[in-house]
Amino acid sequence: MTDDLHIFSEAHLHEQLKSAPFTQGFYTVQFYTTDGLLAKGKTDTLSPFYLYPSGGTLRDSNFNLVFYDSQFDTYRGFKPPHLAREK
């Protein structure tokens, strides 16, 4: 596994969330993309994605649904990192 946090994986998403800004109910993270889609490796394009922990959904810059994963869903037990940072 690569250490580049901008190559998409669930582990890299967890790492980015530790310091990602949380505003208006979502985290803003960045991943490499090809033609607007998540890339399997490093590319010249970094694009913003938005994780909504109240539903466990990751959305692209147009707010299209990219994926759902229960491990990022507060209704399934996910503990949003920004809550720990606020203490």
N, CA, C and O atoms as CSV, one atom per row, in Angstrom:
chain,resi,resn,atom,element,x,y,z
A,1,MET,N,N,0.842,-1.183,0.000
A,1,MET,CA,C,0.000,0.000,0.000
A,1,MET,C,C,0.887,1.245,0.000
A,1,MET,O,O,1.934,1.275,0.646
A,2,THR,N,N,0.459,2.253,-0.722
A,2,THR,CA,C,1.223,3.489,-0.823
A,2,THR,C,C,0.913,4.424,0.346
A,2,THR,O,O,-0.148,4.341,0.964
A,3,ASP,N,N,1.861,5.314,0.633
A,3,ASP,CA,C,1.665,6.289,1.704
A,3,ASP,C,C,0.989,7.564,1.214
A,3,ASP,O,O,0.687,8.445,2.020
A,4,ASP,N,N,0.748,7.680,-0.087
A,4,ASP,CA,C,0.125,8.881,-0.644
A,4,ASP,C,C,-1.361,8.883,-0.286
A,4,ASP,O,O,-2.141,8.096,-0.823
A,5,LEU,N,N,-1.738,9.771,0.624
A,5,LEU,CA,C,-3.117,9.806,1.122
A,5,LEU,C,C,-4.127,10.255,0.080
A,5,LEU,O,O,-5.332,10.199,0.325
A,6,HIS,N,N,-3.658,10.700,-1.074
A,6,HIS,CA,C,-4.582,11.154,-2.114
A,6,HIS,C,C,-4.959,10.053,-3.100
A,6,HIS,O,O,-5.771,10.275,-3.998
A,7,ILE,N,N,-4.375,8.870,-2.937
A,7,ILE,CA,C,-4.809,7.705,-3.705
A,7,ILE,C,C,-5.925,7.064,-2.889
A,7,ILE,O,O,-5.723,6.686,-1.735
A,8,PHE,N,N,-7.091,6.945,-3.491
A,8,PHE,CA,C,-8.254,6.524,-2.721
A,8,PHE,C,C,-8.137,5.113,-2.157
A,8,PHE,O,O,-7.793,4.159,-2.855
A,9,SER,N,N,-8.435,5.022,-0.873
A,9,SER,CA,C,-8.666,3.763,-0.167
A,9,SER,C,C,-9.431,4.141,1.094
A,9,SER,O,O,-9.416,5.301,1.507
A,10,GLU,N,N,-10.085,3.188,1.695
A,10,GLU,CA,C,-10.811,3.480,2.933
A,10,GLU,C,C,-9.848,3.917,4.027
A,10,GLU,O,O,-10.172,4.801,4.820
A,11,ALA,N,N,-8.663,3.304,4.078
A,11,ALA,CA,C,-7.663,3.685,5.084
A,11,ALA,C,C,-7.206,5.128,4.878
A,11,ALA,O,O,-7.043,5.872,5.845
A,12,HIS,N,N,-7.000,5.525,3.620
A,12,HIS,CA,C,-6.581,6.900,3.340
A,12,HIS,C,C,-7.698,7.889,3.648
A,12,HIS,O,O,-7.430,9.011,4.077
A,13,LEU,N,N,-8.926,7.491,3.437
A,13,LEU,CA,C,-10.053,8.352,3.797
A,13,LEU,C,C,-10.084,8.555,5.309
A,13,LEU,O,O,-10.265,9.678,5.780
A,14,HIS,N,N,-9.909,7.482,6.068
A,14,HIS,CA,C,-9.850,7.603,7.533
A,14,HIS,C,C,-8.731,8.559,7.953
A,14,HIS,O,O,-8.930,9.392,8.837
A,15,GLU,N,N,-7.565,8.446,7.329
A,15,GLU,CA,C,-6.432,9.318,7.669
A,15,GLU,C,C,-6.723,10.777,7.346
A,15,GLU,O,O,-6.449,11.660,8.158
A,16,GLN,N,N,-7.273,11.033,6.169
A,16,GLN,CA,C,-7.587,12.414,5.800
A,16,GLN,C,C,-8.625,13.023,6.738
A,16,GLN,O,O,-8.567,14.217,7.032
A,17,LEU,N,N,-9.567,12.220,7.206
A,17,LEU,CA,C,-10.624,12.736,8.082
A,17,LEU,C,C,-10.077,13.268,9.402
A,17,LEU,O,O,-10.703,14.117,10.036
A,18,LYS,N,N,-8.917,12.775,9.817
A,18,LYS,CA,C,-8.336,13.231,11.086
A,18,LYS,C,C,-8.044,14.726,11.081
A,18,LYS,O,O,-8.073,15.366,12.132
A,19,SER,N,N,-7.763,15.291,9.903
A,19,SER,CA,C,-7.446,16.720,9.833
A,19,SER,C,C,-8.311,17.484,8.826
A,19,SER,O,O,-8.121,18.686,8.640
A,20,ALA,N,N,-9.245,16.810,8.184
A,20,ALA,CA,C,-10.086,17.457,7.170
A,20,ALA,C,C,-11.033,18.467,7.806
A,20,ALA,O,O,-11.534,18.248,8.909
A,21,PRO,N,N,-11.280,19.581,7.105
A,21,PRO,CA,C,-12.251,20.547,7.624
A,21,PRO,C,C,-13.659,19.956,7.622
A,21,PRO,O,O,-14.044,19.231,6.704
A,22,PHE,N,N,-14.413,20.277,8.662
A,22,PHE,CA,C,-15.803,19.833,8.771
A,22,PHE,C,C,-16.685,21.071,8.804
A,22,PHE,O,O,-16.658,21.826,9.776
A,23,THR,N,N,-17.461,21.283,7.760
A,23,THR,CA,C,-18.378,22.420,7.697
A,23,THR,C,C,-19.675,21.992,7.033
A,23,THR,O,O,-19.675,21.138,6.146
A,24,GLN,N,N,-20.767,22.579,7.460
A,24,GLN,CA,C,-22.091,22.342,6.881
A,24,GLN,C,C,-22.468,20.868,6.836
A,24,GLN,O,O,-23.207,20.437,5.950
A,25,GLY,N,N,-21.959,20.096,7.793
A,25,GLY,CA,C,-22.341,18.694,7.894
A,25,GLY,C,C,-21.511,17.715,7.095
A,25,GLY,O,O,-21.857,16.536,7.028
A,26,PHE,N,N,-20.420,18.165,6.483
A,26,PHE,CA,C,-19.584,17.233,5.731
A,26,PHE,C,C,-18.108,17.581,5.868
A,26,PHE,O,O,-17.739,18.712,6.184
A,27,TYR,N,N,-17.270,16.567,5.619
A,27,TYR,CA,C,-15.815,16.728,5.568
A,27,TYR,C,C,-15.409,16.936,4.114
A,27,TYR,O,O,-15.991,16.338,3.209
A,28,THR,N,N,-14.413,17.782,3.897
A,28,THR,CA,C,-13.859,17.953,2.553
A,28,THR,C,C,-12.503,17.257,2.508
A,28,THR,O,O,-11.602,17.576,3.284
A,29,VAL,N,N,-12.370,16.303,1.590
A,29,VAL,CA,C,-11.126,15.555,1.394
A,29,VAL,C,C,-10.744,15.662,-0.082
A,29,VAL,O,O,-11.538,16.133,-0.897
A,30,GLN,N,N,-9.539,15.229,-0.426
A,30,GLN,CA,C,-9.092,15.283,-1.817
A,30,GLN,C,C,-8.480,13.958,-2.233
A,30,GLN,O,O,-7.739,13.324,-1.481
A,31,PHE,N,N,-8.816,13.555,-3.466
A,31,PHE,CA,C,-8.249,12.345,-4.048
A,31,PHE,C,C,-7.896,12.600,-5.506
A,31,PHE,O,O,-8.446,13.491,-6.153
A,32,TYR,N,N,-6.958,11.790,-6.009
A,32,TYR,CA,C,-6.612,11.858,-7.423
A,32,TYR,C,C,-7.797,11.374,-8.248
A,32,TYR,O,O,-8.498,10.434,-7.873
A,33,THR,N,N,-8.003,12.046,-9.390
A,33,THR,CA,C,-9.096,11.657,-10.273
A,33,THR,C,C,-8.625,11.582,-11.715
A,33,THR,O,O,-7.626,12.189,-12.101
A,34,THR,N,N,-9.371,10.824,-12.495
A,34,THR,CA,C,-9.223,10.758,-13.943
A,34,THR,C,C,-10.604,10.997,-14.524
A,34,THR,O,O,-11.527,10.222,-14.273
A,35,ASP,N,N,-10.751,12.049,-15.288
A,35,ASP,CA,C,-12.048,12.414,-15.874
A,35,ASP,C,C,-13.141,12.509,-14.813
A,35,ASP,O,O,-14.281,12.112,-15.051
A,36,GLY,N,N,-12.788,13.035,-13.644
A,36,GLY,CA,C,-13.759,13.241,-12.578
A,36,GLY,C,C,-14.036,12.031,-11.709
A,36,GLY,O,O,-14.763,12.133,-10.721
A,37,LEU,N,N,-13.470,10.887,-12.061
A,37,LEU,CA,C,-13.682,9.657,-11.297
A,37,LEU,C,C,-12.454,9.357,-10.448
A,37,LEU,O,O,-11.338,9.733,-10.809
A,38,LEU,N,N,-12.656,8.685,-9.325
A,38,LEU,CA,C,-11.528,8.292,-8.480
A,38,LEU,C,C,-10.525,7.481,-9.296
A,38,LEU,O,O,-10.896,6.539,-9.998
A,39,ALA,N,N,-9.258,7.856,-9.196
A,39,ALA,CA,C,-8.200,7.161,-9.934
A,39,ALA,C,C,-7.616,6.037,-9.083
A,39,ALA,O,O,-7.656,6.088,-7.853
A,40,LYS,N,N,-7.080,5.033,-9.746
A,40,LYS,CA,C,-6.461,3.910,-9.040
A,40,LYS,C,C,-5.035,4.221,-8.610
A,40,LYS,O,O,-4.451,3.484,-7.815
A,41,GLY,N,N,-4.472,5.303,-9.127
A,41,GLY,CA,C,-3.111,5.699,-8.799
A,41,GLY,C,C,-2.965,7.201,-8.873
A,41,GLY,O,O,-3.947,7.932,-9.003
A,42,LYS,N,N,-1.722,7.652,-8.789
A,42,LYS,CA,C,-1.438,9.084,-8.816
A,42,LYS,C,C,-1.693,9.653,-10.213
A,42,LYS,O,O,-1.301,9.059,-11.218
A,43,THR,N,N,-2.358,10.814,-10.261
A,43,THR,CA,C,-2.593,11.528,-11.522
A,43,THR,C,C,-2.210,12.991,-11.317
A,43,THR,O,O,-1.774,13.378,-10.233
A,44,ASP,N,N,-2.373,13.792,-12.349
A,44,ASP,CA,C,-2.084,15.222,-12.251
A,44,ASP,C,C,-3.244,16.009,-11.650
A,44,ASP,O,O,-3.120,17.211,-11.417
A,45,THR,N,N,-4.368,15.344,-11.398
A,45,THR,CA,C,-5.565,16.052,-10.946
A,45,THR,C,C,-5.992,15.606,-9.554
A,45,THR,O,O,-6.258,14.427,-9.320
A,46,LEU,N,N,-6.053,16.566,-8.636
A,46,LEU,CA,C,-6.620,16.338,-7.305
A,46,LEU,C,C,-7.996,16.988,-7.292
A,46,LEU,O,O,-8.139,18.151,-7.669
A,47,SER,N,N,-9.002,16.251,-6.863
A,47,SER,CA,C,-10.364,16.780,-6.836
A,47,SER,C,C,-10.941,16.673,-5.439
A,47,SER,O,O,-10.609,15.754,-4.690
A,48,PRO,N,N,-11.809,17.617,-5.089
A,48,PRO,CA,C,-12.449,17.546,-3.774
A,48,PRO,C,C,-13.572,16.509,-3.759
A,48,PRO,O,O,-14.271,16.303,-4.751
A,49,PHE,N,N,-13.719,15.873,-2.617
A,49,PHE,CA,C,-14.827,14.961,-2.359
A,49,PHE,C,C,-15.374,15.310,-0.988
A,49,PHE,O,O,-14.675,15.880,-0.151
A,50,TYR,N,N,-16.629,14.962,-0.770
A,50,TYR,CA,C,-17.303,15.345,0.467
A,50,TYR,C,C,-17.869,14.108,1.147
A,50,TYR,O,O,-18.650,13.362,0.557
A,51,LEU,N,N,-17.465,13.902,2.398
A,51,LEU,CA,C,-17.984,12.779,3.174
A,51,LEU,C,C,-19.030,13.296,4.150
A,51,LEU,O,O,-18.762,14.180,4.963
A,52,TYR,N,N,-20.222,12.730,4.055
A,52,TYR,CA,C,-21.323,13.058,4.959
A,52,TYR,C,C,-21.432,11.950,5.999
A,52,TYR,O,O,-21.968,10.883,5.699
A,53,PRO,N,N,-20.935,12.175,7.219
A,53,PRO,CA,C,-20.981,11.117,8.225
A,53,PRO,C,C,-22.393,10.797,8.708
A,53,PRO,O,O,-22.614,9.716,9.255
A,54,SER,N,N,-23.352,11.700,8.522
A,54,SER,CA,C,-24.715,11.408,8.964
A,54,SER,C,C,-25.398,10.411,8.038
A,54,SER,O,O,-26.540,10.021,8.281
A,55,GLY,N,N,-24.719,10.002,6.993
A,55,GLY,CA,C,-25.280,9.007,6.095
A,55,GLY,C,C,-24.241,8.063,5.540
A,55,GLY,O,O,-24.581,7.110,4.839
A,56,GLY,N,N,-22.955,8.315,5.846
A,56,GLY,CA,C,-21.884,7.440,5.387
A,56,GLY,C,C,-21.635,7.515,3.893
A,56,GLY,O,O,-21.152,6.553,3.294
A,57,THR,N,N,-21.963,8.663,3.276
A,57,THR,CA,C,-21.816,8.779,1.830
A,57,THR,C,C,-20.658,9.689,1.448
A,57,THR,O,O,-20.411,10.714,2.084
A,58,LEU,N,N,-19.957,9.292,0.397
A,58,LEU,CA,C,-18.909,10.113,-0.202
A,58,LEU,C,C,-19.465,10.638,-1.515
A,58,LEU,O,O,-19.988,9.881,-2.332
A,59,ARG,N,N,-19.343,11.961,-1.706
A,59,ARG,CA,C,-19.868,12.601,-2.916
A,59,ARG,C,C,-18.755,13.354,-3.624
A,59,ARG,O,O,-17.798,13.813,-3.000
A,60,ASP,N,N,-18.900,13.475,-4.947
A,60,ASP,CA,C,-17.890,14.181,-5.733
A,60,ASP,C,C,-18.152,15.680,-5.715
A,60,ASP,O,O,-19.033,16.145,-4.992
A,61,SER,N,N,-17.396,16.443,-6.503
A,61,SER,CA,C,-17.504,17.904,-6.479
A,61,SER,C,C,-18.845,18.409,-6.998
A,61,SER,O,O,-19.204,19.561,-6.751
A,62,ASN,N,N,-19.591,17.567,-7.713
A,62,ASN,CA,C,-20.945,17.918,-8.152
A,62,ASN,C,C,-22.001,17.345,-7.209
A,62,ASN,O,O,-23.197,17.397,-7.493
A,63,PHE,N,N,-21.545,16.804,-6.097
A,63,PHE,CA,C,-22.379,16.190,-5.071
A,63,PHE,C,C,-23.093,14.924,-5.555
A,63,PHE,O,O,-24.115,14.529,-4.993
A,64,ASN,N,N,-22.548,14.289,-6.602
A,64,ASN,CA,C,-23.046,12.986,-7.031
A,64,ASN,C,C,-22.552,11.932,-6.051
A,64,ASN,O,O,-21.430,12.020,-5.552
A,65,LEU,N,N,-23.372,10.953,-5.779
A,65,LEU,CA,C,-23.004,9.875,-4.868
A,65,LEU,C,C,-21.892,9.027,-5.481
A,65,LEU,O,O,-22.028,8.518,-6.594
A,66,VAL,N,N,-20.786,8.882,-4.740
A,66,VAL,CA,C,-19.670,8.051,-5.187
A,66,VAL,C,C,-19.774,6.675,-4.539
A,66,VAL,O,O,-19.660,5.655,-5.218
A,67,PHE,N,N,-19.991,6.646,-3.211
A,67,PHE,CA,C,-20.210,5.374,-2.533
A,67,PHE,C,C,-20.797,5.591,-1.148
A,67,PHE,O,O,-20.764,6.689,-0.591
A,68,TYR,N,N,-21.336,4.501,-0.617
A,68,TYR,CA,C,-21.817,4.452,0.763
A,68,TYR,C,C,-21.032,3.359,1.454
A,68,TYR,O,O,-20.792,2.295,0.883
A,69,ASP,N,N,-20.632,3.629,2.695
A,69,ASP,CA,C,-19.976,2.602,3.496
A,69,ASP,C,C,-20.413,2.799,4.937
A,69,ASP,O,O,-20.262,3.885,5.496
A,70,SER,N,N,-20.950,1.757,5.529
A,70,SER,CA,C,-21.479,1.862,6.891
A,70,SER,C,C,-20.403,2.221,7.912
A,70,SER,O,O,-20.725,2.743,8.980
A,71,GLN,N,N,-19.125,1.951,7.606
A,71,GLN,CA,C,-18.072,2.298,8.572
A,71,GLN,C,C,-17.902,3.806,8.711
A,71,GLN,O,O,-17.253,4.262,9.653
A,72,PHE,N,N,-18.474,4.598,7.791
A,72,PHE,CA,C,-18.416,6.058,7.865
A,72,PHE,C,C,-19.777,6.665,8.223
A,72,PHE,O,O,-19.966,7.873,8.085
A,73,ASP,N,N,-20.705,5.857,8.671
A,73,ASP,CA,C,-22.079,6.279,8.952
A,73,ASP,C,C,-22.288,6.407,10.464
A,73,ASP,O,O,-22.159,5.424,11.193
A,74,THR,N,N,-22.610,7.615,10.934
A,74,THR,CA,C,-22.810,7.821,12.375
A,74,THR,C,C,-23.961,6.982,12.910
A,74,THR,O,O,-23.965,6.628,14.089
A,75,TYR,N,N,-24.938,6.657,12.066
A,75,TYR,CA,C,-26.056,5.820,12.505
A,75,TYR,C,C,-25.645,4.367,12.682
A,75,TYR,O,O,-26.398,3.565,13.234
A,76,ARG,N,N,-24.452,4.032,12.215
A,76,ARG,CA,C,-23.903,2.673,12.358
A,76,ARG,C,C,-22.713,2.646,13.312
A,76,ARG,O,O,-22.005,1.642,13.394
A,77,GLY,N,N,-22.489,3.755,14.041
A,77,GLY,CA,C,-21.450,3.761,15.063
A,77,GLY,C,C,-20.192,4.552,14.747
A,77,GLY,O,O,-19.280,4.600,15.572
A,78,PHE,N,N,-20.118,5.173,13.575
A,78,PHE,CA,C,-18.942,5.976,13.222
A,78,PHE,C,C,-18.831,7.167,14.161
A,78,PHE,O,O,-19.812,7.868,14.410
A,79,LYS,N,N,-17.622,7.392,14.682
A,79,LYS,CA,C,-17.348,8.530,15.568
A,79,LYS,C,C,-16.616,9.602,14.758
A,79,LYS,O,O,-15.433,9.435,14.461
A,80,PRO,N,N,-17.287,10.696,14.393
A,80,PRO,CA,C,-16.649,11.739,13.587
A,80,PRO,C,C,-15.421,12.332,14.282
A,80,PRO,O,O,-15.515,12.759,15.432
A,81,PRO,N,N,-14.276,12.365,13.603
A,81,PRO,CA,C,-13.036,12.858,14.212
A,81,PRO,C,C,-13.096,14.308,14.683
A,81,PRO,O,O,-12.403,14.668,15.634
A,82,HIS,N,N,-13.902,15.143,14.045
A,82,HIS,CA,C,-13.941,16.551,14.460
A,82,HIS,C,C,-14.489,16.705,15.873
A,82,HIS,O,O,-14.177,17.686,16.547
A,83,LEU,N,N,-15.292,15.762,16.331
A,83,LEU,CA,C,-15.816,15.835,17.699
A,83,LEU,C,C,-14.698,15.650,18.715
A,83,LEU,O,O,-14.704,16.291,19.765
A,84,ALA,N,N,-13.738,14.778,18.413
A,84,ALA,CA,C,-12.589,14.575,19.305
A,84,ALA,C,C,-11.657,15.785,19.272
A,84,ALA,O,O,-11.042,16.126,20.282
A,85,ARG,N,N,-11.553,16.437,18.105
A,85,ARG,CA,C,-10.692,17.618,17.984
A,85,ARG,C,C,-11.241,18.797,18.775
A,85,ARG,O,O,-10.473,19.644,19.231
A,86,GLU,N,N,-12.563,18.864,18.945
A,86,GLU,CA,C,-13.196,19.989,19.635
A,86,GLU,C,C,-13.033,19.927,21.144
A,86,GLU,O,O,-13.262,20.923,21.830
A,87,LYS,N,N,-12.643,18.777,21.672
A,87,LYS,CA,C,-12.518,18.624,23.130
A,87,LYS,C,C,-11.282,19.301,23.650
A,87,LYS,O,O,-11.021,19.271,24.853
